[in-house]
Amino acid sequence: MVRAGLAALCLASTSGCSLLLDFSPGAIPVDAPPEPPYSQSECDFGEPNNSPAEATPLSPTDVGPAAICIGDPEDHDFYRFTVPAGTAKVTVRISLMSATLRDLDLRLSDATGATMLSQSRGVEDTETVECPGSSPACPTLAPGDYLFEVFPAIPGSINRYDLSLTLTPM
């Protein structure tokens, strides 16, 4: 279509046709920066929670939405939860809200964050750790405090997510 329009422009001219295109940096229009795939409130959910020491206390009623956002240093979200006595099973799940964005992963550790107990590093839209469980492997969790971390699967990955914590009694 553009070629036809340029040809018609050249035919209408009696003195020939010339076309000058300017691709210099000053001539290129600057677009607005792209909108992030998450809201500021999703980025702010539980913040600051970028380290085990800053982990946000989480209960089964806290579901987000939250987000791993662009940042320097790279964003990681840590959450702290308590397993009460008489708990048969613990399930931690994140559900990615955009399949077109990058993958996020999930890691479960002791209360200090020093000992990893399990992790889910799949490429699906949902990452789940179930304790006790076999895929991925996770021991039965004794009563006490634990951490889970949501982090980029590869450096620079960002995405929105919902989270869930289920404590199933015996």
Summary of the structure (lengths in Angstrom):
residues: 170
radius of gyration: 25.1
end to end distance: 70.0
largest distance: 91.7
contacts: 438
relative contact order: 0.23
helix: 11%
strand: 38%
